[in-house]
């Protein structure tokens, strides 16, 4: 929220990509999932981030697509 002189205010939201969310989340279960996938991929963190982000996008598509 940004307030101006106590008379005006506005609320803003920042949206990040699925990749950014995956890297910066503080959700413990998601961090563990990233670490486990990174280990399975031989330590390739970038590939693990890409795969989890794609998985998140696919899950969102399934939720938003009526059956």
TORRO-468864 format. One record per residue: residue number from 1; residue in one letter; z, x, y negated of N, C-alpha, C in turn. Coordinates in Angstrom, 3 decimals. Layout:
TORRO-468864
SITE seq type      n_w      n_u      n_v     ca_w     ca_u     ca_v      c_w      c_u      c_v
SITE NUM    A        Z        X        Y        Z        X        Y        Z        X        Y
...
//
This chain:
TORRO-468864
SITE seq type      n_w      n_u      n_v     ca_w     ca_u     ca_v      c_w      c_u      c_v
SITE   1    X    0.000    0.843    1.163    0.000    0.000    0.000    0.000    0.895   -1.235
SITE   2    X   -0.766    0.486   -2.210   -0.817    1.192   -3.488   -0.368    0.223   -4.573
SITE   3    X    0.642    0.601   -5.328    1.136   -0.230   -6.416    0.779    0.389   -7.760
SITE   4    X    0.373   -0.437   -8.717    0.006    0.037  -10.048    0.878   -0.648  -11.086
SITE   5    X    1.737    0.091  -11.713    2.594   -0.401  -12.801    3.474   -1.572  -12.399
SITE   6    X    3.642   -1.808  -11.134    4.475   -2.906  -10.684    3.833   -4.272  -10.875
SITE   7    X    2.605   -4.316  -11.392    1.936   -5.599  -11.630    0.789   -5.848  -10.670
SITE   8    X    0.186   -4.798  -10.163   -0.939   -4.931   -9.230   -0.657   -4.082   -8.003
SITE   9    X   -1.109   -4.572   -6.884   -0.982   -3.780   -5.664   -2.139   -4.105   -4.732
SITE  10    X   -2.413   -3.206   -3.829   -3.469   -3.398   -2.840   -3.035   -2.743   -1.538
SITE  11    X   -3.528   -3.290   -0.457   -3.216   -2.756    0.858   -4.518   -2.252    1.477
SITE  12    X   -4.477   -1.040    1.987   -5.645   -0.432    2.609   -5.309   -0.026    4.035
SITE  13    X   -6.321   -0.003    4.874   -6.154    0.457    6.252   -7.157    1.572    6.503
SITE  14    X   -6.772    2.506    7.307   -7.670    3.587    7.693   -8.039    3.398    9.149
SITE  15    X   -9.332    3.343    9.420   -9.793    3.231   10.794  -10.333    4.580   11.227
SITE  16    X   -9.989    4.975   12.422  -10.453    6.251   12.947  -11.304    6.004   14.182
SITE  17    X  -12.084    6.994   14.536  -12.909    6.885   15.742  -12.010    6.918   16.988
SITE  18    X  -12.592    6.513   18.092  -11.841    6.546   19.356  -11.450    7.980   19.706
SITE  19    X  -12.306    8.943   19.364  -11.993   10.344   19.626  -10.795   10.794   18.794
SITE  20    X  -10.786   10.448   17.512   -9.660   10.819   16.646   -8.371   10.164   17.139
SITE  21    X   -8.456    8.899   17.504   -7.272    8.210   18.014   -6.730    8.932   19.245
SITE  22    X   -7.630    9.303   20.153   -7.225    9.967   21.390   -6.509   11.280   21.111
SITE  23    X   -6.990   12.025   20.132   -6.387   13.320   19.806   -5.033   13.159   19.125
SITE  24    X   -4.892   12.171   18.233   -3.705   12.089   17.388   -2.676   11.040   17.794
SITE  25    X   -2.941   10.282   18.850   -1.985    9.245   19.234   -0.615    9.847   19.567
SITE  26    X    0.409    9.080   19.287    1.762    9.494   19.666    2.277    8.666   20.837
SITE  27    X    1.421    7.810   21.373    1.774    6.976   22.524    1.890    7.878   23.762
SITE  28    X    3.082    7.978   24.301    3.356    8.941   25.378    2.430    8.761   26.578
SITE  29    X    2.197    7.531   27.015    1.354    7.308   28.195   -0.078    7.769   27.941
SITE  30    X   -0.567    7.595   26.727   -1.923    8.031   26.395   -2.012    9.553   26.306
SITE  31    X   -0.962   10.184   25.796   -0.936   11.649   25.743   -0.926   12.224   27.159
SITE  32    X   -0.151   11.623   28.036   -0.098   12.095   29.419   -1.449   11.924   30.108
SITE  33    X   -2.110   10.800   29.830   -3.430   10.558   30.406   -4.417   11.637   29.943
SITE  34    X   -4.363   12.001   28.671   -5.239   13.047   28.140   -4.933   14.392   28.789
SITE  35    X   -3.664   14.723   28.911   -3.291   15.997   29.527   -3.731   16.060   30.994
SITE  36    X   -3.553   14.973   31.720   -3.940   14.945   33.130   -5.454   15.096   33.272
SITE  37    X   -6.221   14.367   32.481   -7.678   14.466   32.564   -8.144   15.863   32.157
SITE  38    X   -7.522   16.438   31.152   -7.861   17.804   30.736   -7.635   18.779   31.889
SITE  39    X   -6.529   18.611   32.588   -6.233   19.474   33.746   -7.295   19.298   34.826
SITE  40    X   -7.658   18.017   35.102   -8.669   17.727   36.129  -10.029   18.319   35.768
SITE  41    X  -10.296   18.451   34.490  -11.576   18.995   34.023  -11.503   20.500   33.774
SITE  42    X  -10.551   21.152   34.371  -10.442   22.588   34.267  -10.039   23.082   32.888
SITE  43    X   -9.300   22.253   32.153   -8.819   22.659   30.842   -9.761   22.310   29.705
SITE  44    X  -10.826   21.569   29.977  -11.802   21.219   28.945  -11.299   20.020   28.135
SITE  45    X  -10.549   20.313   27.082   -9.951   19.263   26.252  -11.011   18.428   25.546
SITE  46    X  -12.050   19.057   25.047  -13.095   18.325   24.329  -13.762   17.287   25.228
SITE  47    X  -14.073   17.666   26.444  -14.689   16.723   27.377  -13.723   15.603   27.736
SITE  48    X  -12.457   15.932   27.912  -11.458   14.907   28.225  -11.346   13.897   27.083
SITE  49    X  -11.345   14.366   25.859  -11.279   13.473   24.694  -12.496   12.559   24.674
SITE  50    X  -13.664   13.138   24.897  -14.896   12.324   24.892  -14.861   11.248   25.973
SITE  51    X  -14.412   11.619   27.154  -14.371   10.647   28.260  -13.361    9.530   28.010
SITE  52    X  -12.192    9.883   27.516  -11.191    8.851   27.236  -11.641    7.944   26.099
SITE  53    X  -12.282    8.502   25.097  -12.781    7.692   23.983  -13.846    6.714   24.470
SITE  54    X  -14.733    7.190   25.319  -15.765    6.307   25.869  -15.138    5.214   26.718
SITE  55    X  -14.117    5.569   27.496  -13.409    4.582   28.303  -12.772    3.511   27.419
SITE  56    X  -12.173    3.941   26.302  -11.548    3.004   25.374  -12.591    2.055   24.774
SITE  57    X  -13.765    2.602   24.419  -14.828    1.744   23.874  -15.296    0.725   24.910
SITE  58    X  -15.436    1.150   26.170  -15.852    0.234   27.230  -14.816   -0.869   27.440
SITE  59    X  -13.542   -0.508   27.422  -12.475   -1.505   27.581  -12.514   -2.517   26.438
SITE  60    X  -12.760   -2.055   25.234  -12.827   -2.956   24.077  -14.017   -3.894   24.192
SITE  61    X  -15.139   -3.398   24.708  -16.318   -4.241   24.908  -16.004   -5.359   25.894
SITE  62    X  -15.311   -5.010   26.977  -14.988   -5.995   28.010  -14.048   -7.063   27.466
SITE  63    X  -13.114   -6.679   26.618  -12.168   -7.631   26.049  -12.866   -8.550   25.054
SITE  64    X  -13.799   -8.013   24.280  -14.443   -8.810   23.224  -15.638   -9.599   23.715
SITE  65    X  -16.132   -9.339   24.940  -17.262  -10.057   25.482  -16.771  -11.238   26.316
SITE  66    X  -17.105  -12.477   25.884  -16.677  -13.646   26.657  -17.380  -13.692   28.015
SITE  67    X  -16.648  -14.197   29.013  -17.211  -14.283   30.370  -17.716  -15.668   30.649
//
